Amino acid sequence: MLTASIQETLEAGRHIVDAALDRLIPPVDQQPESIHRAMRHSVFAGGKRLRPILCLEAARMIAGSLPAGIEELGSALEMLHTYSLIHDDLPALDNDDLRRGHPTCHVVYGEATAILAGDALQTFAYEVLAKLRCPAEAKVRIIEEIARATGTVEGMIGGQVMDLEAERKKPDGKTLEFIHRYKTGALITASLVTGGLYAGCGHAELQRLRDFGRSVGLAFQIIDDVLDVTQSSAQLGKTAGKDQAVEKATYPALFGLEASIKQADMLVASG
């Protein structure tokens, strides 16, 4: 059970980020309307807003309060995360009809528009990042950090490729850890690190944020694997058991539920 203070922090963070996203993303009556409807469909379908909240809280920890404009950095991170979900759900990848309890973007708007909606969120995120209200040096470091975390070398896209190539195989523990650290953990780590950079953190603080992000990012994906086999589609907001159906590489499949939960607990404790 989350404490009241954590629940309040999560709710306040969601409110801040959702308000910024609504302000930043073009409205549905802005031409071309179809793409903006598709973008908003996926962005505002719900979601925990974990990455932007981690960004906000890292910045708050460094600065002592939320720095002005930090919600725009958080919003860019959420746009990038949502773009990855839109593409991940496409028929060519996971072929999923449900995300965050709602029909996926390609189900509602068609595959072509969904691809473009994901592309648009990715490119618009970098437009937002280019206008961040922080010193130029920090802005460049933030953009570099996020680009690397979403790229092919130890980043989200690289992790997705490794995940696809591992289907219907039985990877070893090291390969599985790499997949999770890159596909999911890299952007979580970048969320913490960039929040610290925006707030002007020093080298030692930056390293602590990076180390914490690496531990929590891996733990998050392990628990996501566990929930996929222990909860229903209604509880998850996405199709339960999908990873098993396509024989994806997961921690429960390789190590079992109990060992997976123990590993996640150890990672959180170490962070």
matplotlib code that plots the C-alpha trace (Angstrom):
import matplotlib.pyplot as plt

x = [0.0, 1.4, 1.6, -0.6, 2.4, 3.5, 0.0, -0.3, 3.0, 1.9, -1.4, 0.1, 2.7, 0.1, -1.9, 1.1, 2.2, -1.3, -1.9, 1.4, 0.8, -2.7, -1.1, 1.8, 0.2, -1.8, -5.6, -7.9, -9.2, -5.7, -5.0, -4.4, -7.0, -6.6, -3.0, -3.6, -6.6, -4.5, -1.7, -4.1, -5.9, -2.7, -1.3, -4.5, -5.6, -4.3, -1.0, 1.0, 3.2, 6.0, 8.9, 7.9, 7.1, 10.6, 12.0, 10.1, 11.0, 14.7, 14.7, 12.8, 15.4, 18.3, 16.7, 14.7, 11.5, 10.2, 12.2, 10.1, 9.5, 10.4, 7.0, 7.9, 10.8, 8.6, 6.0, 8.6, 9.6, 6.0, 5.6, 8.6, 7.3, 3.9, 5.4, 7.2, 3.9, 2.1, 4.8, 5.2, 1.5, 1.5, 0.8, 4.4, 5.6, 3.4, 0.1, -1.9, -5.4, -5.5, -3.3, -4.0, -7.5, -8.3, -8.2, -4.7, -4.0, -3.9, -7.2, -8.9, -7.2, -5.6, -2.0, -0.7, -2.0, -0.7, 2.8, 2.7, 1.3, 4.2, 6.6, 4.9, 5.2, 8.8, 9.7, 7.5, 9.2, 12.5, 10.9, 9.8, 13.3, 14.9, 12.8, 13.5, 14.0, 17.4, 21.1, 22.2, 24.8, 22.3, 19.8, 22.4, 23.3, 19.6, 18.9, 22.0, 20.9, 17.4, 18.5, 21.0, 18.4, 15.9, 18.5, 20.0, 23.2, 22.0, 18.8, 15.1, 15.1, 18.1, 16.3, 13.2, 15.2, 16.9, 13.4, 12.1, 15.1, 14.7, 11.2, 10.7, 14.2, 15.5, 18.0, 20.4, 20.1, 22.6, 20.8, 17.5, 18.9, 20.3, 16.9, 15.1, 17.8, 17.7, 14.0, 12.5, 15.2, 17.1, 14.3, 13.5, 17.2, 17.2, 14.1, 15.9, 19.2, 17.7, 15.6, 18.9, 20.6, 17.7, 18.0, 21.8, 23.1, 26.8, 28.7, 28.3, 24.6, 24.2, 25.9, 23.7, 20.6, 22.0, 22.7, 19.3, 17.6, 19.4, 18.3, 14.7, 14.3, 15.2, 13.0, 10.1, 10.3, 10.7, 7.6, 5.8, 6.7, 5.4, 2.1, 1.7, 1.2, -0.5, -3.2, -6.1, -6.3, -8.8, -6.3, -3.4, -5.1, -3.5, -3.7, -2.6, -0.4, 0.6, 4.3, 3.6, 1.6, 4.5, 7.1, 8.8, 11.9, 10.7, 12.1, 9.3, 9.7, 13.5, 13.7, 10.1, 7.8, 9.3, 12.9, 11.8, 10.0, 13.0, 15.3, 13.1, 13.1, 16.9, 17.2, 14.9, 16.7, 20.1, 18.9]
y = [0.0, 3.4, 6.0, 9.0, 11.2, 9.1, 8.9, 12.7, 13.2, 10.9, 12.6, 16.1, 15.0, 13.6, 16.8, 19.0, 16.8, 16.4, 20.1, 20.7, 18.0, 19.5, 22.9, 21.8, 19.2, 20.8, 20.7, 18.3, 21.2, 22.1, 20.9, 18.2, 17.2, 13.4, 13.2, 15.5, 13.4, 10.2, 11.8, 12.9, 9.6, 7.8, 10.5, 11.0, 7.4, 7.3, 6.0, 6.4, 9.3, 7.5, 8.9, 12.6, 12.3, 10.8, 13.7, 16.3, 14.7, 14.4, 18.1, 18.9, 16.9, 18.9, 22.3, 22.1, 22.9, 22.4, 24.5, 26.7, 24.9, 21.4, 20.2, 20.7, 18.4, 15.8, 16.2, 15.6, 12.4, 11.3, 12.0, 9.8, 7.1, 7.2, 7.2, 4.0, 2.4, 3.3, 1.7, -1.3, -2.1, -2.1, -5.4, -5.6, -5.6, -6.8, -6.5, -5.4, -4.1, -2.7, -0.1, 1.7, 0.2, 1.7, 0.5, 1.1, 3.9, 1.7, 0.1, 3.4, 5.4, 2.8, 1.6, 4.4, 7.2, 5.4, 5.2, 8.9, 9.7, 8.0, 9.8, 13.1, 12.6, 11.8, 14.8, 17.2, 16.0, 17.3, 20.6, 21.0, 20.0, 22.6, 25.3, 24.2, 27.1, 26.1, 27.1, 26.1, 23.7, 21.8, 21.8, 20.1, 17.5, 16.8, 16.3, 14.1, 12.0, 11.4, 10.7, 8.1, 6.5, 6.2, 5.0, 1.8, 1.6, 0.7, 2.5, 1.8, 1.0, -1.3, -3.1, -3.5, -5.1, -7.5, -8.3, -9.2, -11.3, -13.2, -14.3, -18.1, -18.5, -19.0, -16.3, -16.4, -14.1, -11.7, -11.2, -10.8, -8.2, -6.3, -6.3, -4.9, -2.4, -1.0, -1.4, 0.0, 1.0, 3.4, 6.0, 5.7, 6.4, 9.3, 10.8, 11.0, 12.1, 14.9, 16.1, 16.5, 18.2, 20.7, 21.6, 22.0, 19.0, 18.2, 15.2, 13.2, 13.8, 12.9, 9.6, 8.8, 9.5, 7.4, 4.5, 4.7, 4.9, 1.8, -0.2, 1.0, 0.8, -2.9, -3.6, -1.9, -4.2, -7.3, -6.4, -5.7, -9.2, -10.6, -8.7, -9.9, -13.5, -12.7, -10.1, -9.8, -7.6, -5.4, -4.9, -4.3, -2.1, -4.2, -7.8, -10.1, -13.1, -11.6, -12.2, -15.9, -16.2, -15.1, -16.7, -13.4, -13.4, -12.5, -12.9, -15.2, -17.5, -17.8, -17.6, -18.2, -15.8, -16.0, -15.4, -12.6, -10.8, -11.3, -9.8, -6.8, -6.2, -6.4, -3.9, -1.4, -1.8, -1.3, 1.8]
z = [0.0, -1.0, 1.8, 1.5, 0.8, -2.2, -3.5, -3.3, -5.0, -7.9, -8.3, -8.2, -10.7, -13.1, -12.8, -13.6, -16.6, -18.0, -17.9, -19.7, -22.3, -23.0, -23.5, -25.7, -28.0, -30.9, -30.3, -32.3, -34.4, -35.6, -39.2, -40.0, -37.4, -37.9, -36.7, -33.7, -32.7, -32.9, -30.9, -28.2, -28.2, -27.1, -24.8, -22.9, -22.7, -19.1, -17.8, -14.7, -16.0, -14.2, -16.3, -16.1, -12.4, -11.8, -13.7, -11.7, -8.4, -9.3, -10.1, -6.9, -4.9, -6.4, -6.5, -3.3, -5.2, -8.7, -11.2, -13.5, -16.8, -15.6, -16.6, -20.2, -19.9, -18.2, -21.1, -23.7, -21.9, -21.9, -25.6, -26.3, -24.1, -25.8, -29.2, -28.3, -27.1, -30.3, -32.4, -30.0, -30.4, -34.2, -36.0, -37.2, -33.6, -30.6, -32.5, -29.5, -29.5, -26.0, -24.2, -20.9, -21.0, -24.4, -28.0, -29.4, -31.8, -34.9, -34.0, -33.8, -36.5, -38.8, -39.1, -41.3, -39.0, -35.9, -37.4, -38.2, -34.8, -33.1, -35.5, -34.7, -30.9, -31.2, -33.4, -31.4, -28.2, -29.5, -30.5, -26.9, -25.6, -27.8, -26.1, -22.5, -20.1, -18.8, -19.6, -23.1, -21.9, -19.7, -22.6, -25.0, -22.3, -21.7, -25.5, -25.8, -22.8, -24.1, -27.7, -26.4, -24.1, -27.0, -29.6, -30.7, -28.6, -25.0, -25.7, -26.1, -29.9, -29.4, -26.6, -28.7, -31.5, -29.0, -27.6, -31.1, -31.9, -28.6, -29.3, -29.2, -27.9, -24.4, -23.7, -20.8, -17.8, -19.1, -22.5, -20.7, -18.4, -21.4, -23.1, -20.0, -19.2, -22.8, -23.8, -20.6, -18.1, -20.3, -20.6, -16.9, -16.1, -18.5, -16.8, -13.5, -15.0, -17.1, -14.2, -12.3, -15.2, -15.6, -11.9, -12.1, -10.3, -9.9, -11.1, -7.9, -7.7, -11.4, -10.9, -7.9, -10.0, -12.8, -10.5, -8.9, -12.4, -13.6, -10.6, -10.6, -14.3, -14.3, -11.3, -13.0, -16.1, -13.9, -12.0, -15.3, -16.5, -13.2, -13.5, -17.1, -15.7, -12.5, -13.4, -15.8, -18.9, -17.0, -14.2, -16.5, -19.1, -21.8, -23.0, -20.2, -21.0, -24.4, -23.6, -23.0, -26.2, -28.4, -26.1, -25.3, -23.1, -19.5, -16.0, -14.8, -17.9, -17.2, -13.4, -12.1, -10.2, -6.7, -7.9, -10.1, -7.3, -5.1, -7.7, -8.1, -4.4, -4.2, -7.0, -5.4, -2.0, -3.7, -5.4]

ax = plt.figure().add_subplot(projection="3d")
ax.plot(x, y, z, "-o")
ax.set_aspect("equal")
plt.show()
